[in-house]
Amino acid sequence: MIQNRLKTGNGKPHGGMKIPLCRIFEDKIIQRKGRDDGMAAFFIEFSKELIELIILAGVSVAAIFCGKKLRDRKDAKTASEQKSN
């Protein structure tokens, strides 16, 4: 048992009562939970944005290569038409 003035999960002080060691760890877990939720939300949102960025970059690169292929095809067609004339 430990004597101190730690706060419980509901914010009320213990005022010098003896509290079990497991209750102290519960209090610390409850206090940390509030902070970790914000960080978890941040990392979830960051992950979503990162995935979206990767997808958009992939679509952009694919569009560039498709445009290049179409342009090469058009140039080849134009060159063959000019040769035949």
Phi and psi restraints in degrees (range 20) as a CNS / XPLOR table:
assign (resid 1 and name C) (resid 2 and name N)
       (resid 2 and name CA) (resid 2 and name C) 1.0 -125.3 20.0 2
assign (resid 2 and name N) (resid 2 and name CA)
       (resid 2 and name C) (resid 3 and name N) 1.0 138.3 20.0 2
assign (resid 2 and name C) (resid 3 and name N)
       (resid 3 and name CA) (resid 3 and name C) 1.0 -104.9 20.0 2
assign (resid 3 and name N) (resid 3 and name CA)
       (resid 3 and name C) (resid 4 and name N) 1.0 118.0 20.0 2
assign (resid 3 and name C) (resid 4 and name N)
       (resid 4 and name CA) (resid 4 and name C) 1.0 -166.3 20.0 2
assign (resid 4 and name N) (resid 4 and name CA)
       (resid 4 and name C) (resid 5 and name N) 1.0 -174.4 20.0 2
assign (resid 4 and name C) (resid 5 and name N)
       (resid 5 and name CA) (resid 5 and name C) 1.0 -113.5 20.0 2
assign (resid 5 and name N) (resid 5 and name CA)
       (resid 5 and name C) (resid 6 and name N) 1.0 53.2 20.0 2
assign (resid 5 and name C) (resid 6 and name N)
       (resid 6 and name CA) (resid 6 and name C) 1.0 -75.7 20.0 2
assign (resid 6 and name N) (resid 6 and name CA)
       (resid 6 and name C) (resid 7 and name N) 1.0 153.0 20.0 2
assign (resid 6 and name C) (resid 7 and name N)
       (resid 7 and name CA) (resid 7 and name C) 1.0 -92.0 20.0 2
assign (resid 7 and name N) (resid 7 and name CA)
       (resid 7 and name C) (resid 8 and name N) 1.0 148.1 20.0 2
assign (resid 7 and name C) (resid 8 and name N)
       (resid 8 and name CA) (resid 8 and name C) 1.0 -84.6 20.0 2
assign (resid 8 and name N) (resid 8 and name CA)
       (resid 8 and name C) (resid 9 and name N) 1.0 179.8 20.0 2
assign (resid 8 and name C) (resid 9 and name N)
       (resid 9 and name CA) (resid 9 and name C) 1.0 -62.2 20.0 2
assign (resid 9 and name N) (resid 9 and name CA)
       (resid 9 and name C) (resid 10 and name N) 1.0 -25.7 20.0 2
assign (resid 9 and name C) (resid 10 and name N)
       (resid 10 and name CA) (resid 10 and name C) 1.0 -90.4 20.0 2
assign (resid 10 and name N) (resid 10 and name CA)
       (resid 10 and name C) (resid 11 and name N) 1.0 3.1 20.0 2
assign (resid 10 and name C) (resid 11 and name N)
       (resid 11 and name CA) (resid 11 and name C) 1.0 89.9 20.0 2
assign (resid 11 and name N) (resid 11 and name CA)
       (resid 11 and name C) (resid 12 and name N) 1.0 0.5 20.0 2
assign (resid 11 and name C) (resid 12 and name N)
       (resid 12 and name CA) (resid 12 and name C) 1.0 -88.6 20.0 2
assign (resid 12 and name N) (resid 12 and name CA)
       (resid 12 and name C) (resid 13 and name N) 1.0 133.9 20.0 2
assign (resid 12 and name C) (resid 13 and name N)
       (resid 13 and name CA) (resid 13 and name C) 1.0 -72.9 20.0 2
assign (resid 13 and name N) (resid 13 and name CA)
       (resid 13 and name C) (resid 14 and name N) 1.0 154.9 20.0 2
assign (resid 13 and name C) (resid 14 and name N)
       (resid 14 and name CA) (resid 14 and name C) 1.0 -87.7 20.0 2
assign (resid 14 and name N) (resid 14 and name CA)
       (resid 14 and name C) (resid 15 and name N) 1.0 -11.5 20.0 2
assign (resid 14 and name C) (resid 15 and name N)
       (resid 15 and name CA) (resid 15 and name C) 1.0 54.1 20.0 2
assign (resid 15 and name N) (resid 15 and name CA)
       (resid 15 and name C) (resid 16 and name N) 1.0 38.6 20.0 2
assign (resid 15 and name C) (resid 16 and name N)
       (resid 16 and name CA) (resid 16 and name C) 1.0 92.2 20.0 2
assign (resid 16 and name N) (resid 16 and name CA)
       (resid 16 and name C) (resid 17 and name N) 1.0 3.4 20.0 2
assign (resid 16 and name C) (resid 17 and name N)
       (resid 17 and name CA) (resid 17 and name C) 1.0 -71.6 20.0 2
assign (resid 17 and name N) (resid 17 and name CA)
       (resid 17 and name C) (resid 18 and name N) 1.0 155.5 20.0 2
assign (resid 17 and name C) (resid 18 and name N)
       (resid 18 and name CA) (resid 18 and name C) 1.0 -81.4 20.0 2
assign (resid 18 and name N) (resid 18 and name CA)
       (resid 18 and name C) (resid 19 and name N) 1.0 128.0 20.0 2
assign (resid 18 and name C) (resid 19 and name N)
       (resid 19 and name CA) (resid 19 and name C) 1.0 -122.4 20.0 2
assign (resid 19 and name N) (resid 19 and name CA)
       (resid 19 and name C) (resid 20 and name N) 1.0 144.6 20.0 2
assign (resid 19 and name C) (resid 20 and name N)
       (resid 20 and name CA) (resid 20 and name C) 1.0 -67.4 20.0 2
assign (resid 20 and name N) (resid 20 and name CA)
       (resid 20 and name C) (resid 21 and name N) 1.0 151.9 20.0 2
assign (resid 20 and name C) (resid 21 and name N)
       (resid 21 and name CA) (resid 21 and name C) 1.0 -59.6 20.0 2
assign (resid 21 and name N) (resid 21 and name CA)
       (resid 21 and name C) (resid 22 and name N) 1.0 -36.7 20.0 2
assign (resid 21 and name C) (resid 22 and name N)
       (resid 22 and name CA) (resid 22 and name C) 1.0 -64.0 20.0 2
assign (resid 22 and name N) (resid 22 and name CA)
       (resid 22 and name C) (resid 23 and name N) 1.0 -31.6 20.0 2
assign (resid 22 and name C) (resid 23 and name N)
       (resid 23 and name CA) (resid 23 and name C) 1.0 -68.6 20.0 2
assign (resid 23 and name N) (resid 23 and name CA)
       (resid 23 and name C) (resid 24 and name N) 1.0 -34.5 20.0 2
assign (resid 23 and name C) (resid 24 and name N)
       (resid 24 and name CA) (resid 24 and name C) 1.0 -63.9 20.0 2
assign (resid 24 and name N) (resid 24 and name CA)
       (resid 24 and name C) (resid 25 and name N) 1.0 -43.7 20.0 2
assign (resid 24 and name C) (resid 25 and name N)
       (resid 25 and name CA) (resid 25 and name C) 1.0 -66.4 20.0 2
assign (resid 25 and name N) (resid 25 and name CA)
       (resid 25 and name C) (resid 26 and name N) 1.0 -36.6 20.0 2
assign (resid 25 and name C) (resid 26 and name N)
       (resid 26 and name CA) (resid 26 and name C) 1.0 -60.8 20.0 2
assign (resid 26 and name N) (resid 26 and name CA)
       (resid 26 and name C) (resid 27 and name N) 1.0 -43.7 20.0 2
assign (resid 26 and name C) (resid 27 and name N)
       (resid 27 and name CA) (resid 27 and name C) 1.0 -61.3 20.0 2
assign (resid 27 and name N) (resid 27 and name CA)
       (resid 27 and name C) (resid 28 and name N) 1.0 -42.5 20.0 2
assign (resid 27 and name C) (resid 28 and name N)
       (resid 28 and name CA) (resid 28 and name C) 1.0 -66.4 20.0 2
assign (resid 28 and name N) (resid 28 and name CA)
       (resid 28 and name C) (resid 29 and name N) 1.0 -38.0 20.0 2
assign (resid 28 and name C) (resid 29 and name N)
       (resid 29 and name CA) (resid 29 and name C) 1.0 -64.9 20.0 2
assign (resid 29 and name N) (resid 29 and name CA)
       (resid 29 and name C) (resid 30 and name N) 1.0 -42.6 20.0 2
assign (resid 29 and name C) (resid 30 and name N)
       (resid 30 and name CA) (resid 30 and name C) 1.0 -63.4 20.0 2
assign (resid 30 and name N) (resid 30 and name CA)
       (resid 30 and name C) (resid 31 and name N) 1.0 -42.4 20.0 2
assign (resid 30 and name C) (resid 31 and name N)
       (resid 31 and name CA) (resid 31 and name C) 1.0 -65.7 20.0 2
assign (resid 31 and name N) (resid 31 and name CA)
       (resid 31 and name C) (resid 32 and name N) 1.0 -39.3 20.0 2
assign (resid 31 and name C) (resid 32 and name N)
       (resid 32 and name CA) (resid 32 and name C) 1.0 -70.0 20.0 2
assign (resid 32 and name N) (resid 32 and name CA)
       (resid 32 and name C) (resid 33 and name N) 1.0 -33.3 20.0 2
assign (resid 32 and name C) (resid 33 and name N)
       (resid 33 and name CA) (resid 33 and name C) 1.0 -57.5 20.0 2
assign (resid 33 and name N) (resid 33 and name CA)
       (resid 33 and name C) (resid 34 and name N) 1.0 -39.5 20.0 2
assign (resid 33 and name C) (resid 34 and name N)
       (resid 34 and name CA) (resid 34 and name C) 1.0 -62.1 20.0 2
assign (resid 34 and name N) (resid 34 and name CA)
       (resid 34 and name C) (resid 35 and name N) 1.0 -39.2 20.0 2
assign (resid 34 and name C) (resid 35 and name N)
       (resid 35 and name CA) (resid 35 and name C) 1.0 -74.2 20.0 2
assign (resid 35 and name N) (resid 35 and name CA)
       (resid 35 and name C) (resid 36 and name N) 1.0 -41.5 20.0 2
assign (resid 35 and name C) (resid 36 and name N)
       (resid 36 and name CA) (resid 36 and name C) 1.0 -67.7 20.0 2
assign (resid 36 and name N) (resid 36 and name CA)
       (resid 36 and name C) (resid 37 and name N) 1.0 -30.1 20.0 2
assign (resid 36 and name C) (resid 37 and name N)
       (resid 37 and name CA) (resid 37 and name C) 1.0 -62.4 20.0 2
assign (resid 37 and name N) (resid 37 and name CA)
       (resid 37 and name C) (resid 38 and name N) 1.0 -39.6 20.0 2
assign (resid 37 and name C) (resid 38 and name N)
       (resid 38 and name CA) (resid 38 and name C) 1.0 -65.9 20.0 2
assign (resid 38 and name N) (resid 38 and name CA)
       (resid 38 and name C) (resid 39 and name N) 1.0 -42.4 20.0 2
assign (resid 38 and name C) (resid 39 and name N)
       (resid 39 and name CA) (resid 39 and name C) 1.0 -68.2 20.0 2
assign (resid 39 and name N) (resid 39 and name CA)
       (resid 39 and name C) (resid 40 and name N) 1.0 -39.1 20.0 2
assign (resid 39 and name C) (resid 40 and name N)
       (resid 40 and name CA) (resid 40 and name C) 1.0 -63.6 20.0 2
assign (resid 40 and name N) (resid 40 and name CA)
       (resid 40 and name C) (resid 41 and name N) 1.0 -42.7 20.0 2
assign (resid 40 and name C) (resid 41 and name N)
       (resid 41 and name CA) (resid 41 and name C) 1.0 -63.3 20.0 2
assign (resid 41 and name N) (resid 41 and name CA)
       (resid 41 and name C) (resid 42 and name N) 1.0 -39.6 20.0 2
assign (resid 41 and name C) (resid 42 and name N)
       (resid 42 and name CA) (resid 42 and name C) 1.0 -61.9 20.0 2
assign (resid 42 and name N) (resid 42 and name CA)
       (resid 42 and name C) (resid 43 and name N) 1.0 -47.9 20.0 2
assign (resid 42 and name C) (resid 43 and name N)
       (resid 43 and name CA) (resid 43 and name C) 1.0 -68.0 20.0 2
assign (resid 43 and name N) (resid 43 and name CA)
       (resid 43 and name C) (resid 44 and name N) 1.0 -33.8 20.0 2
assign (resid 43 and name C) (resid 44 and name N)
       (resid 44 and name CA) (resid 44 and name C) 1.0 -64.8 20.0 2
assign (resid 44 and name N) (resid 44 and name CA)
       (resid 44 and name C) (resid 45 and name N) 1.0 -47.6 20.0 2
assign (resid 44 and name C) (resid 45 and name N)
       (resid 45 and name CA) (resid 45 and name C) 1.0 -64.6 20.0 2
assign (resid 45 and name N) (resid 45 and name CA)
       (resid 45 and name C) (resid 46 and name N) 1.0 -40.5 20.0 2
assign (resid 45 and name C) (resid 46 and name N)
       (resid 46 and name CA) (resid 46 and name C) 1.0 -62.2 20.0 2
assign (resid 46 and name N) (resid 46 and name CA)
       (resid 46 and name C) (resid 47 and name N) 1.0 -41.2 20.0 2
assign (resid 46 and name C) (resid 47 and name N)
       (resid 47 and name CA) (resid 47 and name C) 1.0 -63.3 20.0 2
assign (resid 47 and name N) (resid 47 and name CA)
       (resid 47 and name C) (resid 48 and name N) 1.0 -42.5 20.0 2
assign (resid 47 and name C) (resid 48 and name N)
       (resid 48 and name CA) (resid 48 and name C) 1.0 -60.4 20.0 2
assign (resid 48 and name N) (resid 48 and name CA)
       (resid 48 and name C) (resid 49 and name N) 1.0 -46.8 20.0 2
assign (resid 48 and name C) (resid 49 and name N)
       (resid 49 and name CA) (resid 49 and name C) 1.0 -64.5 20.0 2
assign (resid 49 and name N) (resid 49 and name CA)
       (resid 49 and name C) (resid 50 and name N) 1.0 -38.5 20.0 2
assign (resid 49 and name C) (resid 50 and name N)
       (resid 50 and name CA) (resid 50 and name C) 1.0 -65.4 20.0 2
assign (resid 50 and name N) (resid 50 and name CA)
       (resid 50 and name C) (resid 51 and name N) 1.0 -42.6 20.0 2
assign (resid 50 and name C) (resid 51 and name N)
       (resid 51 and name CA) (resid 51 and name C) 1.0 -63.0 20.0 2
assign (resid 51 and name N) (resid 51 and name CA)
       (resid 51 and name C) (resid 52 and name N) 1.0 -43.3 20.0 2
assign (resid 51 and name C) (resid 52 and name N)
       (resid 52 and name CA) (resid 52 and name C) 1.0 -62.0 20.0 2
assign (resid 52 and name N) (resid 52 and name CA)
       (resid 52 and name C) (resid 53 and name N) 1.0 -41.3 20.0 2
assign (resid 52 and name C) (resid 53 and name N)
       (resid 53 and name CA) (resid 53 and name C) 1.0 -61.6 20.0 2
assign (resid 53 and name N) (resid 53 and name CA)
       (resid 53 and name C) (resid 54 and name N) 1.0 -43.5 20.0 2
assign (resid 53 and name C) (resid 54 and name N)
       (resid 54 and name CA) (resid 54 and name C) 1.0 -64.2 20.0 2
assign (resid 54 and name N) (resid 54 and name CA)
       (resid 54 and name C) (resid 55 and name N) 1.0 -42.1 20.0 2
assign (resid 54 and name C) (resid 55 and name N)
       (resid 55 and name CA) (resid 55 and name C) 1.0 -63.8 20.0 2
assign (resid 55 and name N) (resid 55 and name CA)
       (resid 55 and name C) (resid 56 and name N) 1.0 -46.3 20.0 2
assign (resid 55 and name C) (resid 56 and name N)
       (resid 56 and name CA) (resid 56 and name C) 1.0 -64.0 20.0 2
assign (resid 56 and name N) (resid 56 and name CA)
       (resid 56 and name C) (resid 57 and name N) 1.0 -38.1 20.0 2
assign (resid 56 and name C) (resid 57 and name N)
       (resid 57 and name CA) (resid 57 and name C) 1.0 -64.3 20.0 2
assign (resid 57 and name N) (resid 57 and name CA)
       (resid 57 and name C) (resid 58 and name N) 1.0 -41.1 20.0 2
assign (resid 57 and name C) (resid 58 and name N)
       (resid 58 and name CA) (resid 58 and name C) 1.0 -63.5 20.0 2
assign (resid 58 and name N) (resid 58 and name CA)
       (resid 58 and name C) (resid 59 and name N) 1.0 -43.0 20.0 2
assign (resid 58 and name C) (resid 59 and name N)
       (resid 59 and name CA) (resid 59 and name C) 1.0 -64.4 20.0 2
assign (resid 59 and name N) (resid 59 and name CA)
       (resid 59 and name C) (resid 60 and name N) 1.0 -39.9 20.0 2
assign (resid 59 and name C) (resid 60 and name N)
       (resid 60 and name CA) (resid 60 and name C) 1.0 -63.8 20.0 2
assign (resid 60 and name N) (resid 60 and name CA)
       (resid 60 and name C) (resid 61 and name N) 1.0 -45.5 20.0 2
assign (resid 60 and name C) (resid 61 and name N)
       (resid 61 and name CA) (resid 61 and name C) 1.0 -63.8 20.0 2
assign (resid 61 and name N) (resid 61 and name CA)
       (resid 61 and name C) (resid 62 and name N) 1.0 -42.4 20.0 2
assign (resid 61 and name C) (resid 62 and name N)
       (resid 62 and name CA) (resid 62 and name C) 1.0 -62.4 20.0 2
assign (resid 62 and name N) (resid 62 and name CA)
       (resid 62 and name C) (resid 63 and name N) 1.0 -39.9 20.0 2
assign (resid 62 and name C) (resid 63 and name N)
       (resid 63 and name CA) (resid 63 and name C) 1.0 -65.1 20.0 2
assign (resid 63 and name N) (resid 63 and name CA)
       (resid 63 and name C) (resid 64 and name N) 1.0 -39.3 20.0 2
assign (resid 63 and name C) (resid 64 and name N)
       (resid 64 and name CA) (resid 64 and name C) 1.0 -62.9 20.0 2
assign (resid 64 and name N) (resid 64 and name CA)
       (resid 64 and name C) (resid 65 and name N) 1.0 -45.8 20.0 2
assign (resid 64 and name C) (resid 65 and name N)
       (resid 65 and name CA) (resid 65 and name C) 1.0 -67.2 20.0 2
assign (resid 65 and name N) (resid 65 and name CA)
       (resid 65 and name C) (resid 66 and name N) 1.0 -38.2 20.0 2
assign (resid 65 and name C) (resid 66 and name N)
       (resid 66 and name CA) (resid 66 and name C) 1.0 -64.8 20.0 2
assign (resid 66 and name N) (resid 66 and name CA)
       (resid 66 and name C) (resid 67 and name N) 1.0 -42.8 20.0 2
assign (resid 66 and name C) (resid 67 and name N)
       (resid 67 and name CA) (resid 67 and name C) 1.0 -61.4 20.0 2
assign (resid 67 and name N) (resid 67 and name CA)
       (resid 67 and name C) (resid 68 and name N) 1.0 -40.0 20.0 2
assign (resid 67 and name C) (resid 68 and name N)
       (resid 68 and name CA) (resid 68 and name C) 1.0 -65.0 20.0 2
assign (resid 68 and name N) (resid 68 and name CA)
       (resid 68 and name C) (resid 69 and name N) 1.0 -42.8 20.0 2
assign (resid 68 and name C) (resid 69 and name N)
       (resid 69 and name CA) (resid 69 and name C) 1.0 -63.3 20.0 2
assign (resid 69 and name N) (resid 69 and name CA)
       (resid 69 and name C) (resid 70 and name N) 1.0 -43.7 20.0 2
assign (resid 69 and name C) (resid 70 and name N)
       (resid 70 and name CA) (resid 70 and name C) 1.0 -63.7 20.0 2
assign (resid 70 and name N) (resid 70 and name CA)
       (resid 70 and name C) (resid 71 and name N) 1.0 -40.1 20.0 2
assign (resid 70 and name C) (resid 71 and name N)
       (resid 71 and name CA) (resid 71 and name C) 1.0 -66.1 20.0 2
assign (resid 71 and name N) (resid 71 and name CA)
       (resid 71 and name C) (resid 72 and name N) 1.0 -41.8 20.0 2
assign (resid 71 and name C) (resid 72 and name N)
       (resid 72 and name CA) (resid 72 and name C) 1.0 -62.1 20.0 2
assign (resid 72 and name N) (resid 72 and name CA)
       (resid 72 and name C) (resid 73 and name N) 1.0 -40.6 20.0 2
assign (resid 72 and name C) (resid 73 and name N)
       (resid 73 and name CA) (resid 73 and name C) 1.0 -63.7 20.0 2
assign (resid 73 and name N) (resid 73 and name CA)
       (resid 73 and name C) (resid 74 and name N) 1.0 -43.2 20.0 2
assign (resid 73 and name C) (resid 74 and name N)
       (resid 74 and name CA) (resid 74 and name C) 1.0 -65.3 20.0 2
assign (resid 74 and name N) (resid 74 and name CA)
       (resid 74 and name C) (resid 75 and name N) 1.0 -41.9 20.0 2
assign (resid 74 and name C) (resid 75 and name N)
       (resid 75 and name CA) (resid 75 and name C) 1.0 -62.9 20.0 2
assign (resid 75 and name N) (resid 75 and name CA)
       (resid 75 and name C) (resid 76 and name N) 1.0 -40.7 20.0 2
assign (resid 75 and name C) (resid 76 and name N)
       (resid 76 and name CA) (resid 76 and name C) 1.0 -64.6 20.0 2
assign (resid 76 and name N) (resid 76 and name CA)
       (resid 76 and name C) (resid 77 and name N) 1.0 -40.6 20.0 2
assign (resid 76 and name C) (resid 77 and name N)
       (resid 77 and name CA) (resid 77 and name C) 1.0 -64.8 20.0 2
assign (resid 77 and name N) (resid 77 and name CA)
       (resid 77 and name C) (resid 78 and name N) 1.0 -44.1 20.0 2
assign (resid 77 and name C) (resid 78 and name N)
       (resid 78 and name CA) (resid 78 and name C) 1.0 -64.0 20.0 2
assign (resid 78 and name N) (resid 78 and name CA)
       (resid 78 and name C) (resid 79 and name N) 1.0 -40.7 20.0 2
assign (resid 78 and name C) (resid 79 and name N)
       (resid 79 and name CA) (resid 79 and name C) 1.0 -65.6 20.0 2
assign (resid 79 and name N) (resid 79 and name CA)
       (resid 79 and name C) (resid 80 and name N) 1.0 -39.4 20.0 2
assign (resid 79 and name C) (resid 80 and name N)
       (resid 80 and name CA) (resid 80 and name C) 1.0 -69.7 20.0 2
assign (resid 80 and name N) (resid 80 and name CA)
       (resid 80 and name C) (resid 81 and name N) 1.0 -34.1 20.0 2
assign (resid 80 and name C) (resid 81 and name N)
       (resid 81 and name CA) (resid 81 and name C) 1.0 -67.9 20.0 2
assign (resid 81 and name N) (resid 81 and name CA)
       (resid 81 and name C) (resid 82 and name N) 1.0 -38.4 20.0 2
assign (resid 81 and name C) (resid 82 and name N)
       (resid 82 and name CA) (resid 82 and name C) 1.0 -71.2 20.0 2
assign (resid 82 and name N) (resid 82 and name CA)
       (resid 82 and name C) (resid 83 and name N) 1.0 -32.4 20.0 2
assign (resid 82 and name C) (resid 83 and name N)
       (resid 83 and name CA) (resid 83 and name C) 1.0 -67.1 20.0 2
assign (resid 83 and name N) (resid 83 and name CA)
       (resid 83 and name C) (resid 84 and name N) 1.0 -40.2 20.0 2
assign (resid 83 and name C) (resid 84 and name N)
       (resid 84 and name CA) (resid 84 and name C) 1.0 -71.6 20.0 2
assign (resid 84 and name N) (resid 84 and name CA)
       (resid 84 and name C) (resid 85 and name N) 1.0 -24.0 20.0 2
